[in-house]
Amino acid sequence: MHILQLIDTLSWGGAEKLQLTFAREARARGFRLTVMGLKYIADAPYPPMLTALGAEVNILPGKRLLNIGRIMLLARYLRREQVDILHTHLAYANIIGALAGVLAGVPVVATLHSIGTDPRHYHPLRYRLEKWALSHANRLIFVADAVAEAYAAILPETKMRVIPNPVEPVADLSPPERIALRSELMGDPTRPLLISVGRLSPPKGYHDLLQAFAALHQKIPAAYLIVVGGGTLYDQLSEQVAALKLEKHAQLLGARTDVPRLLAASDIYVSASHREGLPLAILEAMSAGLPVVATGVGGVPELVGGRGILIPPRRPEAFAAALVSLLNDPAQQRSLGTAARA
């Protein structure tokens, strides 16, 4: 069995990180797995990890994300390499993959990971392309009910399935390891440590998160925040940290490969996203037993439910108030952490 995973990029992100899980499962089952990106990203973290897990990693040649030449190249690859299933992830890969799959006669499974605007409000050409492409996929996978509902009006229901993202449990650190890592991060290991993980991009709401943390800091000066991830907003967010005079209380760690250890060392997980699908980072945080404070967007309410605290998006003052309340209630922290892990 030869499976090709086609994805927009292999940079940092939840859909990108899932390729590691697919690679482990393919190796365990003796499948041949190829992971192909549409765009080259210098220093992308996942290609060497995927190679170490036995996957073949390629970039589909071409400068424009969407053009007929790339579609033909992919169709020829599918036939030449005898690909049995093409599994696509993210918008451009879903479109290119469906077109190439039809040309090559290869079954296509498309996964939709997040909710943007209503698909009917896209540029007319993109709307028509995406609707056609997804309608011609053999199976459509949605990571949350909320994502499926966003597309239900334009796609055939018989092809749609909701399958939540898989997550690998986060192991606890030993007490000495935990203290050492917390000391490395913030000096005093007894400070309350908040963590957020994700791509530094506008939909993730990091400007709101820093505003909320600044308000929290006024009430609980000992609190400390780490933000893990790279992205286009790194410089802007660094400037915001400085403008809010939080340099000794908040840290942008950039992209890291030790996210499970950082989660295991933390006390509370926070997410101020404006839109989401079913965020892998929250799944991992819950598996680490962290209480979660997050905006109730996309599939987050399905995931967190009564096992965390949900806040409306773009409301940093409400987010801060929820954090103050939680940090002042250790019993609630413990009960939410236990429920998250259940």
C-alpha positions as CSV (number, residue, x, y, z in Angstrom):
1,M,0.0,0.0,0.0
2,H,1.4,3.4,-1.1
3,I,-0.2,6.4,0.6
4,L,0.7,10.0,-0.5
5,Q,0.0,12.8,2.0
6,L,-0.2,16.1,0.2
7,I,-0.1,19.3,2.3
8,D,0.4,23.0,1.6
9,T,3.6,23.2,3.6
10,L,5.6,21.3,6.2
11,S,6.2,24.3,8.4
12,W,4.9,24.5,12.0
13,G,1.2,23.8,12.4
14,G,-1.2,21.2,13.7
15,A,-2.0,19.7,10.3
16,E,1.7,19.5,9.5
17,K,2.5,17.9,12.9
18,L,-0.1,15.2,12.3
19,Q,2.1,13.9,9.4
20,L,4.4,12.5,12.1
21,T,1.5,10.5,13.5
22,F,0.7,9.2,10.0
23,A,4.3,8.3,9.5
24,R,4.5,6.3,12.7
25,E,1.3,4.4,11.9
26,A,2.4,3.7,8.3
27,R,5.7,2.3,9.5
28,A,3.9,0.1,12.0
29,R,1.6,-1.3,9.3
30,G,4.4,-1.7,6.7
31,F,2.9,0.9,4.3
32,R,4.9,3.0,2.0
33,L,4.3,6.7,2.9
34,T,5.2,9.8,0.9
35,V,4.7,13.2,2.3
36,M,4.7,16.0,-0.3
37,G,4.5,19.7,0.3
38,L,3.4,22.3,-2.2
39,K,5.8,25.0,-0.9
40,Y,9.4,24.8,0.2
41,I,10.0,26.4,3.6
42,A,13.6,26.9,4.7
43,D,14.4,25.2,8.0
44,A,11.0,23.5,8.1
45,P,11.0,21.2,11.1
46,Y,9.2,18.2,9.9
47,P,11.0,16.8,6.9
48,P,14.0,15.4,8.8
49,M,11.6,14.0,11.5
50,L,9.5,12.3,8.8
51,T,12.5,10.9,7.1
52,A,13.7,9.4,10.4
53,L,10.3,7.7,10.7
54,G,10.7,6.0,7.2
55,A,8.6,8.4,5.1
56,E,9.7,9.8,1.8
57,V,9.5,13.6,1.7
58,N,9.2,15.6,-1.5
59,I,8.2,19.1,-2.7
60,L,5.9,19.3,-5.8
61,P,7.8,21.5,-8.3
62,G,6.4,24.8,-9.3
63,K,6.3,28.4,-8.1
64,R,2.6,29.1,-8.2
65,L,0.5,27.2,-5.7
66,L,-2.2,26.6,-8.3
67,N,-1.4,25.9,-12.0
68,I,-2.2,23.2,-14.5
69,G,1.5,22.2,-14.8
70,R,1.7,21.2,-11.2
71,I,-1.5,19.3,-11.4
72,M,-0.2,17.3,-14.4
73,L,3.1,16.7,-12.6
74,L,1.3,15.3,-9.6
75,A,-1.0,13.1,-11.8
76,R,2.0,11.6,-13.5
77,Y,3.7,11.0,-10.1
78,L,0.6,9.2,-8.8
79,R,0.6,6.9,-11.8
80,R,4.4,6.3,-11.9
81,E,4.7,5.6,-8.2
82,Q,1.6,3.5,-8.1
83,V,0.0,5.6,-5.3
84,D,-3.1,3.7,-3.9
85,I,-4.6,6.6,-1.8
86,L,-4.0,10.3,-2.0
87,H,-4.7,12.1,1.3
88,T,-4.8,15.9,1.1
89,H,-4.6,18.5,3.8
90,L,-5.3,22.3,3.7
91,A,-6.9,24.4,1.0
92,Y,-4.5,24.4,-2.0
93,A,-3.5,20.7,-1.5
94,N,-7.2,19.8,-1.4
95,I,-7.8,21.5,-4.7
96,I,-4.6,20.3,-6.5
97,G,-5.0,16.8,-5.1
98,A,-8.6,16.3,-6.2
99,L,-7.8,17.5,-9.7
100,A,-4.7,15.3,-10.0
101,G,-6.5,12.3,-8.5
102,V,-9.3,12.5,-11.0
103,L,-6.7,12.6,-13.9
104,A,-4.7,9.7,-12.5
105,G,-7.7,7.6,-11.4
106,V,-6.4,7.5,-7.8
107,P,-8.9,7.7,-4.8
108,V,-8.7,11.0,-2.9
109,V,-9.4,11.6,0.8
110,A,-9.5,15.3,1.7
111,T,-9.2,16.5,5.3
112,L,-10.5,19.9,6.3
113,H,-8.8,21.1,9.4
114,S,-10.2,24.5,10.2
115,I,-12.9,27.1,9.6
116,G,-12.2,30.3,7.8
117,T,-14.9,32.5,6.5
118,D,-18.0,30.9,5.1
119,P,-16.7,29.1,2.0
120,R,-19.5,30.8,-0.1
121,H,-17.8,34.1,0.7
122,Y,-14.5,33.2,-0.9
123,H,-13.4,34.7,-4.2
124,P,-15.7,33.3,-6.8
125,L,-13.0,31.3,-8.6
126,R,-11.6,29.8,-5.4
127,Y,-15.2,29.0,-4.3
128,R,-15.9,27.1,-7.6
129,L,-12.6,25.3,-7.6
130,E,-12.8,24.2,-3.9
131,K,-16.5,23.1,-4.3
132,W,-15.7,21.1,-7.4
133,A,-12.5,19.6,-6.0
134,L,-14.0,18.6,-2.7
135,S,-17.2,17.3,-4.4
136,H,-15.0,15.0,-6.5
137,A,-13.0,13.6,-3.5
138,N,-13.9,10.1,-2.6
139,R,-14.1,10.9,1.1
140,L,-14.2,14.1,3.1
141,I,-12.9,14.1,6.6
142,F,-13.7,17.0,9.0
143,V,-11.8,17.3,12.3
144,A,-14.8,18.6,14.2
145,D,-18.6,18.9,13.9
146,A,-18.2,22.7,13.6
147,V,-15.9,22.4,10.6
148,A,-18.4,19.9,8.9
149,E,-21.3,22.3,9.5
150,A,-19.4,25.2,7.8
151,Y,-19.2,23.1,4.6
152,A,-22.5,21.2,4.8
153,A,-24.4,23.5,2.5
154,I,-22.0,23.0,-0.4
155,L,-20.8,19.4,-0.2
156,P,-22.4,16.0,-0.6
157,E,-23.3,14.7,2.9
158,T,-22.8,11.1,1.9
159,K,-19.0,11.7,1.5
160,M,-18.6,13.6,4.8
161,R,-17.2,12.0,8.0
162,V,-16.2,13.7,11.3
163,I,-13.0,12.2,12.7
164,P,-11.2,14.1,15.5
165,N,-7.5,14.6,15.3
166,P,-5.4,11.8,16.9
167,V,-3.1,12.8,19.7
168,E,-0.3,11.1,21.5
169,P,-0.4,11.3,25.3
170,V,2.0,13.7,26.9
171,A,4.1,12.0,29.6
172,D,4.7,13.6,33.0
173,L,8.2,14.9,33.9
174,S,9.8,13.7,37.0
175,P,9.7,16.3,39.8
176,P,13.4,17.2,39.4
177,E,13.0,17.5,35.6
178,R,10.0,19.7,36.0
179,I,11.6,22.0,38.5
180,A,14.8,22.3,36.3
181,L,12.8,23.2,33.2
182,R,10.6,25.7,35.0
183,S,13.8,27.3,36.5
184,E,15.3,27.5,33.0
185,L,12.3,29.2,31.6
186,M,11.5,31.7,34.3
187,G,14.1,31.6,37.0
188,D,11.7,31.0,39.9
189,P,10.1,27.6,39.4
190,T,7.2,28.5,41.8
191,R,5.7,31.1,39.5
192,P,2.4,30.1,37.8
193,L,3.3,29.2,34.3
194,L,0.9,29.7,31.4
195,I,1.6,28.3,27.9
196,S,0.2,28.8,24.4
197,V,1.4,26.8,21.4
198,G,0.7,27.7,17.7
199,R,1.7,29.5,14.6
200,L,2.2,33.2,15.1
201,S,-0.4,34.4,12.6
202,P,-3.5,36.7,12.9
203,P,-6.2,34.0,13.3
204,K,-4.5,32.8,16.5
205,G,-5.3,36.0,18.4
206,Y,-1.9,36.4,20.1
207,H,-2.3,40.2,20.3
208,D,-5.4,39.6,22.4
209,L,-3.6,37.1,24.5
210,L,-0.8,39.5,25.4
211,Q,-3.4,42.2,26.2
212,A,-5.2,39.7,28.5
213,F,-1.9,38.7,30.1
214,A,-1.0,42.3,30.8
215,A,-4.3,42.7,32.6
216,L,-3.7,39.5,34.5
217,H,-0.2,40.7,35.5
218,Q,-1.7,43.7,37.2
219,K,-3.6,41.4,39.5
220,I,-1.2,38.4,39.8
221,P,2.4,39.8,39.2
222,A,4.0,36.4,39.6
223,A,2.3,34.9,36.6
224,Y,4.5,34.0,33.6
225,L,3.6,33.3,30.0
226,I,5.5,31.4,27.3
227,V,4.4,31.4,23.7
228,V,5.7,28.5,21.6
229,G,5.8,28.8,17.8
230,G,7.1,30.7,14.8
231,G,5.4,32.8,12.3
232,T,5.0,36.1,10.6
233,L,3.9,38.0,13.7
234,Y,7.0,37.2,15.8
235,D,8.5,40.7,15.5
236,Q,5.2,42.5,16.1
237,L,4.5,40.4,19.2
238,S,8.0,41.0,20.5
239,E,7.4,44.7,20.2
240,Q,4.0,44.3,22.0
241,V,5.7,42.5,24.9
242,A,8.2,45.4,25.2
243,A,5.4,48.0,24.9
244,L,3.5,46.3,27.7
245,K,6.6,46.1,29.8
246,L,6.3,42.3,30.1
247,E,9.9,41.4,29.2
248,K,10.5,39.8,32.6
249,H,7.1,38.1,32.6
250,A,6.4,36.8,29.1
251,Q,8.6,35.0,26.6
252,L,8.3,34.2,22.9
253,L,10.2,30.9,22.6
254,G,9.9,30.6,18.8
255,A,9.6,27.2,17.2
256,R,10.5,24.3,19.5
257,T,10.7,20.5,19.1
258,D,10.2,19.8,22.8
259,V,6.6,21.0,23.1
260,P,5.5,17.9,25.1
261,R,8.1,18.7,27.8
262,L,7.1,22.4,27.9
263,L,3.4,21.4,28.3
264,A,4.4,19.0,31.1
265,A,6.2,21.8,32.9
266,S,3.3,24.3,32.7
267,D,0.3,25.0,34.9
268,I,-2.4,26.3,32.5
269,Y,-2.9,26.2,28.7
270,V,-4.3,29.4,27.0
271,S,-5.6,30.0,23.5
272,A,-7.2,33.3,22.3
273,S,-7.8,32.1,18.7
274,H,-10.3,33.9,16.5
275,R,-11.0,30.8,14.5
276,E,-10.0,27.1,14.8
277,G,-10.8,23.6,13.6
278,L,-9.9,21.1,16.3
279,P,-6.6,22.4,17.6
280,L,-4.0,19.8,18.1
281,A,-2.2,22.0,20.7
282,I,-5.3,22.0,23.0
283,L,-5.6,18.2,22.6
284,E,-2.0,17.8,23.7
285,A,-2.4,20.2,26.6
286,M,-5.4,18.3,27.8
287,S,-3.5,15.0,27.5
288,A,-0.9,16.6,29.7
289,G,-3.5,17.3,32.4
290,L,-3.5,21.1,32.0
291,P,-6.6,23.2,32.7
292,V,-7.5,25.1,29.5
293,V,-8.7,28.6,29.1
294,A,-9.6,29.2,25.5
295,T,-11.9,31.1,23.1
296,G,-15.0,29.2,22.1
297,V,-14.4,29.1,18.4
298,G,-14.7,26.3,15.8
299,G,-14.4,22.9,17.3
300,V,-12.9,24.1,20.6
301,P,-16.3,23.9,22.5
302,E,-16.6,20.2,21.3
303,L,-13.2,19.5,22.7
304,V,-13.1,21.5,25.9
305,G,-16.8,21.4,26.8
306,G,-17.2,21.4,30.6
307,R,-13.6,20.4,31.1
308,G,-12.2,23.9,30.7
309,I,-13.1,27.6,30.6
310,L,-14.4,29.1,27.3
311,I,-14.4,32.8,26.5
312,P,-15.8,34.7,23.6
313,P,-13.1,35.7,21.0
314,R,-11.7,39.2,20.9
315,R,-12.5,39.8,24.6
316,P,-9.1,40.1,26.3
317,E,-10.6,41.7,29.4
318,A,-12.9,38.6,29.9
319,F,-10.0,36.3,29.2
320,A,-7.9,38.0,31.9
321,A,-10.8,37.8,34.4
322,A,-11.1,34.1,33.8
323,L,-7.4,33.6,34.3
324,V,-7.4,35.6,37.6
325,S,-10.3,33.5,38.9
326,L,-8.6,30.2,37.9
327,L,-5.2,31.2,39.4
328,N,-6.9,32.1,42.6
329,D,-8.7,28.8,42.8
330,P,-6.1,25.9,43.0
331,A,-8.9,23.3,43.6
332,Q,-10.6,24.3,40.3
333,Q,-7.2,24.1,38.6
334,R,-6.8,20.5,39.8
335,S,-10.3,19.5,38.9
336,L,-10.2,20.9,35.4
337,G,-6.8,19.3,34.9
338,T,-8.0,15.9,36.0
339,A,-11.1,16.3,33.8
340,A,-9.0,17.3,30.8
341,R,-6.9,14.2,31.0
342,A,-9.9,11.8,31.4
